[in-house]
Amino acid sequence: MIHGIVQGVGYRPFVYRLAVEMGLHGYVINTPQGVVVEAEGEREWIDSFITRLEKEKPSLAYIQGMEESYLDPLGYDRFEIRESDFVGKKGALVLPDIATCPDCLSEIFDRRSRRYLYPFTNCTNCGPRFSIIRALPYDRPNTTMATFEMCEECRAEYEDPTNRRFHAQPIACPKCGPHLELWDEKGSVITTHADALGEAVKAIRSGKIVALKGLGGFQLFVDATNDDAVKLLRKRKGREEKPFALMYDSLERLAAECEISEAERRLLLSPESPIVLMRSKSPSDPRLLSGAVAPGNPYLGAMLPYTPLHHILMHELGVPVVATSGNLSDEPICINEKEAVDRLKGVADLFLVHDRPIERQVDDSVVRLMMGRVQVVRRARGYAPFPVALNDETGSSWQESSSRRSLLAVGGHLKNTVAVKSDGNVFVSQHIGDLSTAEAYQTFGKVQDDLQKLFDVKPDKVVHDLHPDYLSTQFARKLSVPMEGVQHHLAHIASCMAENEIDQEVLGVSWDGTGYGEDGMIWGGEFLVTDGRAYRRAASFRPFRLPGSTASVKEPRRTAIGILYEVFGDDAFRMDDLPPLKSFDNHSLTLLNKMLKSGVNSPYTTSAGRMFDAVASITGLRQTVSFEGQGAMELEFALDQVSTGESYPFRVEERQANAFYDAERNIDWEPMIRALVADVRSGISSQEISGKFHNTLVNFILAIAESTSKQMVVVSGGCFQNRYLTEKTVRTLAKHQFSVYWHQRIPPNDGGISLGQIFVAAKRNSEL
């Protein structure tokens, strides 16, 4: 039995060819648990065969485990690929969707090929997987290609062991496969096949917005060099300033716009083919790319075509396009053409659709380089649902005792993902998004149900966030399954421990915008000493009030005034030379003062994310935001123009007897704020202040690391998407002999919460 990514990657054809080459008899078969091979021959040949099964495996295959036993021969007279076995618990791994391989790409643009310009070309080495599979094992009848009967030519390729399409389940051609249609805004067919694509190209060139049904859902395409068209898309989609993703037709054209490192080049050309965040060249020529694509942002999120449809479309266009999710803000992407016409009414002018059903929505993944390594910011196409194995080099007993338990984790509220644990694997879903709309919540319900069915998981327990008002928590309450709550920031740290295979006590630094604390307070600047089961709160930011509560998330100026009031009291409202106070009228300031004095609708928080917002406001960079993290991002961007080793003063205090929160140590940021305000009044640039502020945050971490004497430090939470903060932290702690771990395969933001929830619950359950 061979476990891992061994279905949909050409593994059975590889086994067949290898066995025939070595003169072995027997069979290979797909099962819900993986691939089973029975081979007969001389013992030395069998031993060599087993070695080569792993050593020479197809490039996309991933072998997680191999069980072998020697039995008496049964007398097979040949080697064959048998029909799949559907019996037993599902344990095989599902491959993510894979970008078009070089062979298929060459074929698409070869006039002699019968698949010339065919937008659904694929082979064993590329094409749809996760977005089309309905059940395991991965065979055509268990995919959305089941309704497309293969023509004679495709059947011959499918059954030929020497062909690269041997048992390629999504195999198709113009005779027997899916086809394109172009619809108007009401869903009426305008034209079909090649003409549909040609008319879509003309529409994009003329400045129209085209909704394209892609691999895992709809995308909105518009000419990225057309300023009016990009601004129109922003208006219709309700997306004021958040950067748009771009698609370029070639690496060369993308390199003219962005600084691309060798590692970024490999990412762009990889089978995952994600959106890569790269530094834009400066100054950028506004005639080449609309300034409305990523206003005020020195980075661009760009990708290359990853399906034949994208390749053909981009080849015909010859200009970069905005390729953003086919949805309205805060909604999941559309996957059904009828649904798209309904939900994208008033947004898209035309719809380029096809008749291959999408089984599940899978958005584009987003990655960036951090310390020279890949950090996944949004995990979806190309990465999900590849599992995280709950194991490490120590072979700890908790893994063995907990491996039999099945768990469902429902994640948080923002950037939601769900996860299931089956045996020793945790399958984290694709990015779902913020559960703030009915459509998002409906998708959340479908995804958790889908993940359980796909991997045959019947959870013994559902794990959730402690926040009672999260829709994910409320969903967990409705299930007739035992529940277990995991504190938000512990889940952040645990997710990083899980992916780094850490099974010992660490100092976890968990910084984000909002997380429900065990004391009912809004946490967010936390230092937890934990082994993944329990934790102690070693330190935290000194609390401050958020006037207007959740309104402060959209208005950093409110947070700034809350912090200034904490330091200066009523005098803060006489500091009318500071940007946050200038941005309010006198009446609003009077209301804010009353709110802070009385504590009405002004909860305390320890949030590092809100601290970023406050500093962005005090320095004059951002008073209100149109998307999450905008103020923090602009503080990070300001660092591009300055390099400083200076920092601000601060204090670390032991917990006071009358303290109303339970952290052992208090990071008193008041000296920092006093010095920062003095810098603003002295005319020090926001760039210089940002540098000193970031350096001070790193010093916070170093001070607590030294005080707790934990050699291993884990950093997690949305704040550690900040490249400067993360890299400076890693380098500084390393100089002081600490081992630092950060996220790579799993997002540091709330997209990793579900994995952390399962890690904690699995470790706790081992104690039962």
N, C-alpha and C positions, 0 to 999 in steps of 0.2 A: 504494500500500500504506500502510495506517495502522496503526501499532503502538501498543500500550498497553492500557489498560482500555477496550476497545471491544466486548466481547462480554458480553451479559447486562445491559446498561445502556440498551437502547433505541437503540443507535447506528445499526443498520441501518434501523429505521423512521424515525429522524431524517433519515438520508441520503435515503431514499426520498421523504419528504414535501418536503424541500428541493429535490430534483431535479425533482419534479413541479411544484412552485411556480414554478421557474425555467424550465420548459419544456425540460429536458434529457432526453436519451434514453440508455439504457445499462443498467447493472445494479450491484448491490452484493451482496457475498457474504462469508460467514465462511470463513476458512481457518485452518489450525493456526498460521499466522504472524501473523494479525491480520485486518483487514478490507480487501478489495480493492474499489475503485470504478472503474468505467469510465463516463465521461460524455461525451456528444457534444453540441456546440452552438457558438454563436458564441464566439470567443476571449475577448471581454470578459466574457461570462457564465460561462465556465469559470473564469477568473481569480477572479471574484467568488465562485463556488461553492467553490473551494478555500479562500478566506479564511474563508468562513462555516462550512465544515466544522469548523474549530477554534474559531472565535469563538463560535458558537452551539450548541456541542455539549451534550448532556444533562448535567445537573449531576453525575451519578455517573461520567461518562466521564473518562478521563485519557489524553491523547495524548502518548506518549513520543517519537514520531517520525513523519514523513510523507515518503514518497518519491513524487515525481511525475515524469511524462514526458509529452510531447506526441507523439501518433502520428496516422497517417492515419485518418480516420473509416471505420467499418465499415458504417454505415447502419442503426443500431438504429431501430426504429419506436416504442419506448416505454421507460419505465424500470421495472425490476422487481427484486425480491429473489429471488435464485437460491438453490437448495439448496446447502448447505455443501460445501466442497471439503475432503477428508480427506487430500490428498496433500502430502508435504513435511515438513520439520523443524518441530516445534512452537515457536512464538515468541510466541503471543498471551499476554496476561496474564489471570489468573483473578481475578475480583472477589471480595472477602470477602463473607460473609453480611451482609445489610443489614436494618436494623430496619424495621418496618411504616411505610409512608408515610402521610401525613395522609388521602389519598384513600381508601386501603383501610381505614384506621381508621374513617373516617366511614361507610363502606359496611357494616362489620361490625356497627355499632350502629344501622343504619337498618332498621326493621321492613319497609320496602317492598322491600328488596334481597333478591335470591335467595341472597346470601351472608350473610344476617343470622346473627350469632353463629357463623359458620363459622370454625373455628380454623386453617384452612390457606389463607386468603385471601392473595393476593399479586398483584403486577403487574410491569410492566417496571422500575418504580422501587424495588422492594423485594422482600424474601423471601430464601430460601436460594440460595446460590451455591456457595461452596467446600465446604460440608458435603455437597452432593449430586452434584457433578460427578464423572464417572468418567473422562472423556477430553476432549481438545480436538478440534475446536472445540466451543464451548458450545451444544449443541442438545439438545432433549429426549431423543432416543435415547441420548445420552451422559450422562444423569443418572439418578438413582434414581427419577425420575418416569416412566421409560420404560414401566413396566408399567401405568400408569394411562392408559387410552384416553379422550381428550377426548369429552365429550358434544357435541351439536349446538350448544348455546349457547356453550360454551367454545371450540369450533372456530371459530365465527363471530367471536368476539372476537379470537382468535389470528390470524385471517387478515384482519382489518379494519385497514388502515393508519391510520385515524383514531382507533382505540381504544387506550387506554393499556396494554392487554394484547396488543397486536400483537407477536407473536413473544416473549411472556413464557413462557419455557420451563417454569417450575413451575406454570403456570396450573391451577387446580382449582376445583371447587365441590362442594356436598354430593352432587350426582348422580354425579360421576365421580372425585372425588378421595379422598384419605386420610380415615380416620375414627378416632375415639377408642374405646378400650376401657379399662375399669377392671378390674384384676386383683387377686386377693388375694395374700397373701404367698407362696403356693405356685405362682402363675402361672395360676390358674383364672379364667376370665372371670366377672365379677360382673354388669356391665351395659355398654352401648355408647352411642356417639354423645353427644347432649346429656345424657342421664342419667348417663353416666360422669363428665362434668365436674361435674354437680350433686352427685353423691355424693362426689367428691373434695373439693369445697368443704366439705361437711358434715363430712368426716373431719378436715380441717385445723382447722376451727372447734372440733372436739371434742378437739383436742390430739394427734391422730395424725400420724405422719410419712408423707408421700406422696412417692414417687419419681416424678418427672415426666419423660417423654421429651421433651426440648426440641429445639432446633435442631441442636446439635452434640453432644448427649449427654444423659445423665440429670442431673437436679438433685434435691436433697432439699429438700422444702418443709415448713415448720412455722410455726405462728403465732408471730411474733416478740414478741407481747405476753404469751404464755403462758410463764411462767418455768419451770414443770415440764416443758413440752414441749421447750423449748430445752435444758435440762439433760439431758433424756433423749437428745436427739440427740447431744449431746457425748459422753455415755457410750457410746452404741451405735457412733458413728463413730470413737471413740478419739481425740478431739480435745479436749484438756484446756482450753486457754486461747486458742488462736489465734482471732482475730476471725472471725466469720461474715459473709458478704455478705448484704445485705438487698435486697429488692425492694419498692417502694412503688407504689401504684396511681396516684398523681398527683404532679406536681411540688409542688403546694400542700401536700399532706400531708407530703412529704419536707422541705419548707422549714420546717415546724413543729418538726422534729427537728434539722436541720443548718443551719449558716451557709453559704449558697450564693451564691457570687459570680456575676457575669454570665458569666464564662468557664466556670465549672462548670455553669451552667444550659445553656449551649450544648452542652457535652459530653454532658450527660444526655439532651438532645433530638436529638443528632446521629444520622446513619445508623449510626455505629459503636455507639452506645448502650452504652458500657462501664460497668463498676463504677467509680465515682469516689470517691476517698478525700477526705472532707470533714470539717471540724471539727464535732463534735457540740455542740449548744447546751448550756450549763451554767448552772444545774444541770438535768439531765435528769429528767423525771418518771418514776420507776420503774414507775408504773402504766401508762404508755403503751408502754414498751419494756423487755423483760427485761434485767436487768443482766448476764445470762450471754451476751448477744450478742457483746459486745466488752469483757470485763472489764479495767478499769484503762486503757482506751484512750480518749483524747479525740477520736479520729477514728472515723468510721463509713464503711464501704465500701458504697455503695448504688447501685442502678440503677433504671431505670424499665422497665416491660414492653417487650419488643422483638419479640415475635411475636404474632400474633392470639390464640394459645392463652393466652399470658401476660396479654394485655389482658383477655380475657374472664374468666379465672380471678380476676385481681386486682379487676376490677370487681365480681364477685360477692362476693368476700371482704370488701373494704373495710377491711382492716387490713394493716400491713406484715408480710412473711413473711421468714424466713430462706430464702435461695435459694442453697444451697451445692452444690458439685460432688458428683455422684452416685458416690461412691467411698469406700473406706476410706482412712485417712491413708496418704500416700506411694504410693497406687495411682492409675493413670489413670482418667478417668471412663468409665463404661459407655456404650456406644452401641447395643447390641443388647438387646432386652427379655428374651430368655432368659438372656443373660449377666447382666443386671441382677438378675433373680430369684435367680440363683445367688450372685453376689458380694455383693449387698446383703441377703442372708438374715439376719434378726436385726437389721437396721437399719431398713428400711422396713416399714410396716404394710400399705401399698397401693401399687399401681403404675398410674399413669395413662399409657397407652401409645398409640401409633398405628402404622399400617402403612406409613408412608413410611420406607424405609430411610435410615439415616445412613451415608454413604460413609466418613467419617473423623471422629474425635473432634475437637471444637473447643470448648475451654473458654471461659468468659467472660473478656474482657480486663479488666485493672485499670490505671487511670491516676490520676495526681495532677498538680496544678499545681506547677511549679517555675519560679521567676522569671517568673511570669505565663504560662508556656508549658506545653503538655501534655508530661508525661513518662510514657511507657508503662512500667509496672512488670511486667505480664504481658501478652504479646502473643499474642492468639489471635483470637477472633471479632471481626469488624469491621475488623481490621488485617492478619491473615495471609490469603493469602501475598503481599500487595502487595510488590513487589521494591524493593531498594535498587540504584540504578544506579551502577556503578563508573565515574563520570566526574566532571570538574570543569571550571571555566572555562578552565583552561590548556590543555586538549586534550593532556595529557601522553602521551608515546609509549608508556609502559608499558601504558596502557589499550588502545591499538590492537594491540600485540603479544600481549597476554594475552587479548584478547577471543575468540580462537578456541578457547581451552582450556576444557574443562569440568571442574569440580571438585566434589567432595563433601566437606563438612565435618561431622564427627560431634559437635562441641560438647564440653561438659564432662560432669560427673557430676550436679551439682545444677542444678535449673531448666533441664534440657536442652532445647535445640532443635537441629535439624540444618538444613543449608543446601546448596543447589546453585547453582553458577554456570553460566549458559548465556549465551554471548556476553557482553554487557556488563551483564547483570542478575544479581543475587544474590537468590534466593528463599529466605527464611528461614521455616522451618516454624512452625506453631502451637506453643504451649507444650506440652511433653511432661511435664516434671516431673523428679523425682529418680529416678535409675536404681538404686534400692535394693531393688526387689522384682522378682519374675519377671514380673509383669504389666506393670510399667513398661518393663522391658527388651524385652519382646515388642512393646509399642506402639512403642518406639523403632525396632525393626527394621522394623515395618510403615510407619512414617512416612517413614523414609529411602528405602525402596523405592517408596513411593507418590509421593514428590516427584520421584524420577528418572523414573518412568513418566509422570507428568502433564506434565512439561516436556520429555520426550524427551531426558534427559541420560544420557549414558554417560561417566562421569568418567574423565579421563586420570590423575587422582591423587585420593587420599583424604587429607584433612588432619585431624589429631587433636591432642589435648593431649599434653604430654610425660609426664604421670603414667602410669606403666606399669600401675597397678592399676585405672585407670578402666575401666569396662565398655565405654565408647565407644571407648577406645584398643584394648582387646582385640578389639572388633568390627572395627575397621579392619585389624587384623593378619590377620583371616580372609579379607579380600577379596583377590582376585587382581588388585590394582591397586597401582601404586607409592604409597608412603606419604610423608608429610611431617609432621613434628612442629612445633608452634608453642607457644612458652612461654605459659602461661596469662595472665600480666599484660600481655604484649605483645598478645595477642588482645583483651583488654579495651580497651586504648588504640586498637588498630586498628579495632575496631568503631565507636568514637566518631569516629575519623578518617573512616571510610567514610561514615557517615551525614551528617557535616558537610562532605563532599567536600573534605577536606584532603589535599594531595599535596606537603607539604614537611615539613622536620624540626620536631618539636615536643618540648616537655617533657610527657611523659605521667605523670599521677599515678594510680596504680592501687592502690586500697585495697579489700581484701576479707578474708574469713575464712581461706581456704586456697587455695594454688596451688603446684604443684610447680615448684621452681626448677631452673635448669640445674645447680646444685651439689648437688641432691638434698635441699636444705633446704626447709622449708615457708615460702614467701614470702607476703607480704600487705600490706606497707606500702612500696610501691615507687615510685621516681621513675626513669622510663626516658626517655632521649633517643633518639628514633627517627624514621625517615622511613617506617616501615611495613615495611621489609625487615629490617634489622638494628637492634640497639639497644645502648646502653651503659647500665649501671646507675649512674645519676648519684648516687643516694642511696637509703638504706633505713633503716627503723627498726633501732635496736640490737636484736640478737636476745635472746630470753629463752626459758626452757624451759617446756614444757607437761607437767606431771606427769600421767601417765595417758594421754598422747597424745590420741587421739580422744575419750576420756572428758571431756576439758576442754571440748569443744564443748557438751556437755549440762550441764556444771557450771562456770560462770564462776568459782566460788570456787577451783577448782583453778588456773585461769589466774592469778587474783589472787595466790595463794601462790607460783606460779612467778615472777611479777614481783617480789613482795616479797623473795623469796629472792635474786634477781639483784641487788637493791639493798642489802639488809641482811644477807645471809648467814644464818647460824644464828640470829641475833637475830630474824629474821622469825617464828620459831616461838615466841618469847616475847612477841609482840605480840597477846596474847589478848584485848585490848580491841577489836580490829578485827573487823568482821562476818564476813569469810571464815573466820577462825580459830575464832570462836565457833560456826560452823555444823558443825564437825567434832568428833568425840570424840578423846580423847587417842591412842587406838590408831591411828586413821586419820592423825592428824598425824605420828605416829612413822614410819609407812610412807611418807608423802609426803616427809618429810625424807630418809629413806634413798634414796628414788627420785631426788630432786634431786641429792643428793651423788654418787651413783653414775652418774647419767645414764641409768639403766635405764628404758626406756619413757617417756622424757622428752625428746623431740626439741626442738631449737631451732626457733624461728619468728621471723619479722619481722612477723607479722600485725597489721594495724590493727584488723581485726574482733575479734580476741582481746583487743586493748588496750581496746576498748570494753567487752567482757565484764568484764575485770578491774576497770575503774573502776566499773562497775555493782555489782560485788560489794563492793569496798572501801567504797563509799558506802552500802552496805546496801540497795540497790534490788532486787537479784536474785542469789541464790546458785545456783539451778538453773533451767534453762529447759525448756519443753515444746515449743518450736518455734524454728527457726533465727532468729537476730537479735533474740530477745526482750529480752535485756539491753540491747542497743544502742537498741532502740526505747524502752525505759523511760527511758534517759538522755535521749533526744531529747524525750520527753513531759515530763520534768521541767523543760525549758526554758520551757514554757508559763507557768510561774509566776514567772519571774524575767527580768530584763534586766540584763546586766552587760557592761562593756567590759574587765573584768579578765581576765588570763590568768596562766599559770604559766611559770616559767623553764625553759629547755632549752638544750642545746648542739648545735651542728653541728660535727663533727670530720672532718678529712680522714682517709682510710683509714690505719690504722696498719700498719706493716710486718709485724706478726705477726697481723694480723686474719685470721680463718679464713673470711671471706666476702668477696665481690668487689665490693661497692658502693664507689664512689669516695668517698662521704661517709657518715658515720654520724650519724643523728639520735639523740642521747643524751637519752632521756626521763627519766633518773634524777632530775634536779632537779625535774621536774614531779611525779613520784611522791612524792618526799620532802615537797614543799610540800602536795600533795594529802592525804597521810596526816596532816600537821600540821593541816590544815583539818578533817578528820574528827574528830580528837581534840579540837579546839577547839569542836566543836559547830556548825560551819558547815553550813548546810542542804545536802542533796543537790542541790537546785535550783541553789544558788549554785555549788557545785562543778562541776556539769554545765556551766554556762555558761562557767566559767573553762577547763574541759577542752576544750570545743568551740573556744573562741577560740584556745587553744594549738595545736590541730591546724591551724587556718587559718594561724597563724604559722609552723608547720612548712613549709607549702606555699609561703608567701611567701618564706621564707628560702632554700629550694632554688631557687625560680624566679629570685631575684635572683643566686644564685651561678652558675647555668648560663647566664644571659643569653639564654634562649630567649623570644622575644616571644609565641609562641603556646603556650598551656597547655591540655592536654586532660585532663579528669577522668573517671574511669570506675571500675567495680567496685561491689559491693553497698553499700559504705559511703556512696556518693553517692546512695542512695535517701533519705538523711537530708536533709530540706529545709533545716534550719538550716545544716548543714555546707556544703552545696552553694551556697546563696544567699550565705552569708557569704564563702565562698571567691571566688565570682564578683565580688562587689562590692569586696572588698579588693584583689584582683589588678587589677581594672579601675582602681581609684584609683591604682595604681602603673604604669599604662600597659601592662598585659598584656592580650592578647586571650584570652578563656577560652571553651572549648567544652565542652558537656555533652550528655548524651543526651536525645533527645526521642522519636523514632519507635521506637528499639530500646532494650530495657531495659539499665540500667547493670549489672545483676547478670549471672549466668552465662547468662541467656537471650540475651545478645548475643555469647557466645563464638564460636559457629559463623560469624557474619558476620565477626568479626575474623580467624578462622583463614583464611577465603577471601581476605580483603583482603591478608593477609601473603603467602600462597602465590601469589596473582596477581602481586604486585609482584616477588617473588623469581623467579618463572618467566619474567618478562620479561627477566631477565638471562641466561637460558640460551641 
